[in-house]
Amino acid sequence: MSNVVSYELIENIAVISVNSPPVNALSQAVREGILNAVTTAQTDASEAIVLRCEGSTFIAGADITEFGKPPMEPGLPVVLDAIENSSKPVIAAIHGTALGGGFEVSLACHYRCGIASAKVGLPEVKLGLLPGAGGTQRVPRLAGVKAALEMITTGNPVAAGKAHEMGLIDELIQGDDLKAGAIHYAKQLLESGAPLKRVRDITIDPATVEPGFFAAARKKLALRARGQIAPDKIVSCIEAAVNLPMDQGLERERELFRELVTSPESAAMRHIFFAERQAAKIKDLPKDTPVRDIKKVAIIGGGTMGGGIAMCFANVGIPVLMLEINDEALQRGMNIINKNYKITVQKGKLDPNKMQDLLDLITGTTNYADLGDVDLVIEAVFENLELKKEIFAKLDGVCKQGAILASNTSYQDINAIAEATSRPEDVLGMHFFSPANVMKLLEVVRGEKTADDVLATSMQIGKKIGKVCALSRVCYGFIGNRMLGGYGREAQMLLMDGCTPAQVDSALEKFGMAMGPLAMGDLAGLDVGYKARQARTDLPDDAKLYRVGTLLVEMGRHGQKTGSGFYKYDAETRKRMSDPEVEAMIKAEAAKIGVEQRDISEQEIIQRCLYPLINEGALILEEGIAQRPGDIDVVYVFGYAFPAAKGGPMHYADHIGLKNVYDKICEFRDRDGGEQYWKPAPLLEKLAREGKTFAEWGAEQG
């Protein structure tokens, strides 16, 4: 058939086998091979056809190397038409994952069987797309409208057992010999005279869909997927599956798919998809760099962060030893972990029986001497450099040679921490984000003397515990928190210039941020930033700078934890409400220091908050703090809830044009306080002048 698709007759069953490592993606060769095999089977001695795959998985989706290239024949719809219109029953035999176009291939088959460990799904929404080969038309016909909508708009895979209950898989094959099981199932179908069961022949009665269902779905998805347009179009496709004949529904699906493929939202989400995979690669690290074995981990500090980190390792079966200053603090930390697991159980995301197994993996101590056999230590105490150096000196004395010593610091100098030990090559930063058991980002911070195998091990273990890893060099705040300074500064400057807190946050939330900067400040605690500012000596002498945040803290308004900050909060629901008292205080303070307030557009709010991110990102690239522009985007999408549909700050800058960003920064510089706040990064100025993008610059750097 082709070099990646084989065909054989086993008695009266034709067996088509796809063998295109590593994931049997739907390349042109695979599509052509399947089409030729199905065509051949129409005229030979076979009575039924089994479509299966070699290797670890069924067809796991499209061939990502073909993204953005002109389509090559045969297109997937042609292949699916041949399968669906076969005069002999076609049975998909699923193992591993049948995702995206791979699952759509199976849906075009007349029957689907699979082993219990298999999973099926349509993850296209995660790339800003929708299934473009019948997924939105066939899944609701088999599983019902509600189940289809949930499955396709989340993009999450479904286990074979659940898929069987939903009607997406017809037969669960016992044991691991799927080929033999599928052939046996095909013979059973023939013996029983089973019909050619085409999904397209199923009709959905519109009366079974409750009135207002699609409108309610659109409203809910608009809140859940801020800035993304694919979920709304998926609703339109499923609506078409209910109200239109199959061919018209497929036509509608293709039309909306084509719209999404060319949309900036999908371009941004595809950028993040590839950037996430690139971020895991360290440029100057040889591929064959050895890694150290991590069989046991210690966490220093049992607070919210330390407990969350401990859960990350326990969740993948790695034993954790948590060290606290005394028994009371240790018990408090264990209680936090217990509470977090109970919440996960209550949400139905964790089997209650598994909870105790996870808790049993986490033990406690108050004695540093107990850390002698651990392979990795992560320090997670509060942000005080001297305290951290003191802890690392102790670890140097008790930990075995070869143990990796990591700090979870958000800001502090990893090189200074490493100097407190006799083994700086074993020291690095592993900056988790709160809550650590939920947030996906892990900033791995490379010290001047960090050994290659320590870096490689940290990136590998980060992936094992389900994190998206991005590498940073050492600077104040690393990538994410360093960039955040200008974002928070301008949010407060805008208040003095005439905005209310609600106006600032609303503009950023409409842009797609999960939470505006001022509401985020209230959530984190305004006293945290207040204390950090007190420790800094490099802040400009400017009466406007952080004036509102400082006054709120001094009034006892520390944010949600005190019931008031930039906003006031309902004691029970924590719902935020605008506070006339704060708005009046801002106006009075502006008048006191002679600031003339004015009306400010949403566009200016977005520019003043986001352009400092872009400018600082350019400096970070010039200094070699981040490896590539995409790494910065990964940090912001996965660590700071920057909307994936905008692709991260550097991709967003490329989209709107670097010259436009540069010109606006110069305008703000000339109007709003000179270069102390608005000094264009040399790299931004250079690329704007040359008409290049950050992506092009990154490609040139290799």
Phi, psi and omega in degrees: 000307173192177182286354180240358179226126178246163185219132177214153175256122175246101190056241183260014182248124173278130180243116176261123182241123176267132179221082182228081184302155003270342187232017179054041181297156185280064176289172178301320181295322179292315180300313181297319180297317179296316181300313180297321181293316179296320179296316179300318184295340182292336188239006180259194186279000181292153176246342176209162186233130173252127176254117184223176179226147171279174175079203189271356186204155167291181179302117187265012175134193181291163175274108187294342177289345179268356180301133175080359180258159178301141182296144179246138180285149358279145174287160182300319179304325179295318179297316182293324176299319180296319179294310186295326183265010176301140179281351179241145182299135177250127183244121175277132178249108193255131168221167182064237180232132171251102188238150175055233180301331177296318177290325178295326174300314181294327180290334177282343177289162182280332178217154178229130172234160181195161176275161188300330183278356182288159175223148177232152179183167178233088187272012187304328182302333180287349174250016180072023182238181170229160178302126187252009182230043173099357182301319181286344180263325185274322182298313178295332178291330181268316190255351184096158187293314183296312181297320180296316181299314179297314183296316187278327180279339174271328182076009184276141180289157181241133179293153186305318180300315178294318179298325177295317178297326182281349181090008180275335174239133185274328187215130173267125181271128179280146178082186186255351182273081185294323182299310180295320180295320180291320178297317178299317179297318179299318179295322178298318179298317180295316181297326182273357180069031181300141183283167171286101189268093180271129181297328182298339182278354178277135175246148179256125178285116180305334181292343180280351178261121185296145180303138178081002184300312184289324177296317179295321180297317179298318181297315181295317182290328178298326178282321185285324186241068185303129176081351181268137181258343183298316182303320179296321181287330174296319176301317180299321180293317180291326174299320178294325178297329179281318193258347185239155172298160186307310184297322178290325176296318178296321178297317178297318179300314181295321180299312181288327176299315180297322177299316183290321182304324183265005183278148176297331180296314179292321177302319180294316183288327175291324175302314181294322178304311181284323181296323178300319181287325178291323185300332181287349183259125178267121191306312188261018180258117180302144182299332183267018178301127181292158176239154179271151182279124179250100181254341181210139185235145172242143176242127176264111182109120184251029177284196181303316181289312181300318179297319179296320178295317179303318179298323180304317182283318178301323182298338178249018172084014179264122180298143184232136173247120183255125182254132175230170187289331178205173184298324181295314179295323179296316179296322178299318179295318178295325178294323178298315180297314179302315180297317180298318179294323179297321178297319179296321177296315181298329179279357180078015183261000180214131177294128180306325179292329180285334184303315182294325177299319180292317179298325181294338179282347183251116178241167184234160176205161172241009187241118180301331182298338181285355183269010187294337185250009183277154182263338181214131174243132175241116178276129183223052177262179186289165192284081176224115187299317182296320178297317181296318179297321178297317179296317182292328175296320177294317180298321179301328182278336186248335185280147181292159175297136181095350176289140178271131181249112185240146174248137177272019183302147177267338189224329196288162185283109180298326180295320178294322178294318181297326181294343178283357181242169175266006183222063182301337179293341180266002187253139174202176175259138170232092187269102176276160180245146188270138353285131190297332180281355181243311186293140189272339188279142169227113173276117176264119188255120186267115175283170181301326185248008181301129182288151180302316184290335175291317177298311182300318180295319182293321177294320181293315182290328175300315178296320182298323180272013172085020181263154169266116187262139173225138184269138175229147167276180185274127167198170181296116178086356180056221183279300191294305185288330176298315181292332187292340185305309182292328178298310180290323179300310184291328177302319179281325176300322180298328177296314180294331183277350175139354180274155167270160175306320182295324179294317180296309184293322180298318180298317181287327178288325174295325177297330178131356177295141182296327180210139179293163186295328182282320174297323178295321177299318177298320181293316182287332184107113182294336180293335180295309178295324179300312180294321179296320180293324180297331182276352184264144180246001186258006183281139179298151176276089186222120184298334180284331192295117178055022184299316184293312180300320180296314181296321180298317179296317181291342174273358182086011180262093186262004181115205184303323185294338176253004178085358179199147177201240171296333178237172167252155189232139174295133186299326184268312186268345185061019177294133182274145180222141176300146184239109180304330180296317179293316181298321178292319179299319180298313179300317181295318181292322178298316179296321183299323182257012172079027177270124179273113183283154183212168174284135183237132183285159175300323181299317179293321178302312181297315181296316184289332179275323187268329183294328173298326176300313183295315182296316179292325176300321178296320177296318180298322178292315179301320184280352181077019178290317175254148182287323187204159180303321181298329178297321178296317179298319178298316179302316185283325179289316185269341182252337187231013176058029170297136186298126179301330180290352173253350171081008183095161187297324183284321176294319178300319178298317177300320182295317183274348178100123183293331177294321178296319178295312181300313181299320182291321177298319177297322178296314179295323178300314183287337184259327195237051169101015172068202190281352178295335177244331191231059176263114183298137176293137179306321180294319178299315180298317181298311182292324177297318180294323183274353181072028181256169177251165173299322181299317179295318178298317180299320180295323179294328182285342178088000000 
